[in-house]
Amino acid sequence: MASPATIPISAPQSAAAAGQAQTGISTPAFRAFISRLSSSIRQGLSLRRPWSELLDRSSFSRPDTLSEAASRVRKNFSYFRVNYVALLAAVLAFSLLSHPLSLLVLLALLAAWFFLYLFRPSDQPVVIFGRTFSDRETLGILVVSTIVVVFLTSVGSLLISALLVGLALVCTHGAFRIPEDLFLDDQEPANAGFLSFLGGAASTAAAAAAPAVATRV
């Protein structure tokens, strides 16, 4: 008795879609970006001051003048800058987590920039619903989407509000924290810590994305 014939089944479209979704993650540029970013974060966090020193209640007093408050803010920021940036990040994260829809919209926008333009191989076009988009069309759609998300939704106001709240906390702490007991002369140079991390992360992203972007210009 002959065996029943088998019908070969193939799913080229689903395989192609899965390959396109994973291409951005598997590119060397994206892996290098993640590696450098995580290394910069670890290096920056290693320079933070003890939180007990930041919150020492015996070192707080009201400044007598506005100039004294400004001087305290400058000295405390120079000493606690890593802690302050971590505080800003925590306020921003709390604000986004308390608004999950805004968080999802922001993550979707960042993922679109990363995988559809910055870290997408130049020889792989963007294909959505069977339509192929050129690099110029992809960039235009991403720019318009960013403007809409930032200025026409609650995401932009949420980010600005969180940053303002974080800056208010930092300035308040810096104005009331007495900096006389801080060893300001023994600290690392002013461009170290999280400020250099922010600059390094930006340069890392630019360096990682430069080859892919240059081929599209």
N, C-alpha and C positions, 0 to 999 in steps of 0.2 A: 504493500500500500504506500503510495507516494505521500510524502509529507506535504502539508499545506504550504503554499508559497508565502514567503514573508515580504512585507512591503517595507523598503528602507525608509526610515524617517530621519529627516535632517532639519535642523533649525538654524540656518545661516544667519537669519536676522537677529535672533536672540543671542547667538554667539558673538556676532559683531557688536551688538549693543553692550554685552557684558565686557567685551574687550575694550571698547571705547571708554566705558566707565572706569576700568582699572588702569588705563594707560597713564592718566595723569598721576596716579599714586605711585606707579612703578617707574616713572622717569627718574633718571639720576639727579636731575636738578631739584626735583621735589624732595627726594631723600636727603640730598645735601643740605637743603634749606631747613628741614626738620632737625637734622643732626646739629647744624650750627646754632639754630635757635634754642634747642634744649641745652646745648653746652653754654651758651650765653646766659640763659636763665639760671643754671646751676652756679655759674661763676658770680653772677650778680647777687644771688641769694646768700652766697657764702660770705659776702661783705656786710650783711645786715648787722645792726647792733642788737644787743639783748633787749627783748621786749620789756623786761622788768626795769631796765634803765630808762626806757622810753616813758613808762608809766609810773615812775617814782613820784609818789604824791608829796614827798618832802621837798621836791625841787620845783614846785609850782608856786608862783606868786603873780599878782597883777602888776603889769608894767605901769610906771608912773607917767610916761609920755608916749606919744605915737612913734617918735624916733627910736625910743628904747624898744618898743614892740617890734618895729621893723628890723632893728639890729638883732634881736633875739630870733626872729624868723629866719634871717639869713644864716646865722650861726647854727641854729638847730637843723635847718635844711642841709647845710654842709655836712653835718654829723650824722643825721638820721635819714638821709635822702633815700636809702634803700628801703627803710621801713615805711617812709612816707609813700613811695611809689607802690609798695605792697598794699598799703592801706587804700590808696586810690583804686588799685586793681580789685581789692575786695569789695569796695563800695560799688564799683561798676558791675562786678559779677553778681552781687546781691540784687542789684536793680534789674539785671537781665533775667536772673532766675525767678524773680518775683513777677516777671512779665514773659511767660514762656512763648507766647506768640511772637513777640518782638525778637526774642532770642532765636527762634527758628527762622524768622525772616532774615536776620543778620547772618546767621550761619549759612543759609542758602545763598545769600549774596556773595559771601566770601568764597564759598565752594565754587560758585559759578566763575568768579574771577580766577581762582587757582587752576581749575581743571578745564575750563573752556578757553582760556587765553594765556595766562602767565606760564603755566607748566605743561601746556598741551604741545605735543610735537608738531612742528610746522608742516610736516608732510601728511598729517591726519586732519582732514576737514571736520567741521562740526556738522553733523547730520541729525536733524530733529524732524520726526514724522515724515521721513523720506525726502526732506528738502535740505540741500547743502548750503551752508552759509559761508561766505567768504570771511577772511580775517577782519576786513574793514566793517562788514555788517555785524560780526560778532562783537567787535569793540564798541560800535555805536549802540548796540542793544545793551551791553553791560554798562556803559556810561549813563544812558537814559534810565536804566533800572536803578542805578546807584542814586541818581538825582531824585527819582521818585521815592525810593525807600528813605533817604535821609531827610528830604524836605517836605514830603507829602504824606508821610505816615508818622506814627508815634515813636518810631525807632530813633530818629534824630533828636527829638525833644527828650527822650529817655536818656540817651547818651550824654547830652549836654547837662541835664539835671543831675545825673550821677556824678559827672566830673565837677560840677559846681559844689555839690555837697561834699565831695572828697576834698576839694581845695579849701573849703571853709573849715573842715576838721583839721587839716594840716596847718593852716594859718592860725587857727585858734590855739592849737597845741604849741606851735612855734612861738607864739606871742607870750604865752603864760609859762613855758618851760624855761627855767633859769639855766643858761648855758655855761655858767662859770665853772662848774665841776666837770665839764667835758674836756677831754684831751684833744683839743682841736689841732694842736701842732703835730700830733703823732698820727693823724689820719692819712689815708692815701690821698693822691692828688685829686683835685676837684673834678677832673673828667673821668674818674673811675666810678665803679659801682653801676647803679642802674641807669645812670645817664649814658655811660658808654655802652651799656647793654641795649638801650633803645636805639642809639646810633648804629651799633653793630648789627642789631636785628634788621634795621632798615637797609643798611648796606648789604647784608646777607641776602635779603629778599631781592634787592636790585641786581646783585651779582648772579643769583641763581636764575632769575627770570630774564636777564639780559640776552643770553643767546637765543632763547625762544622768541623774544620780542623783536630782536634785531633782524631776524629772518623775515618778519612780517612787514617791516617798514619799507 
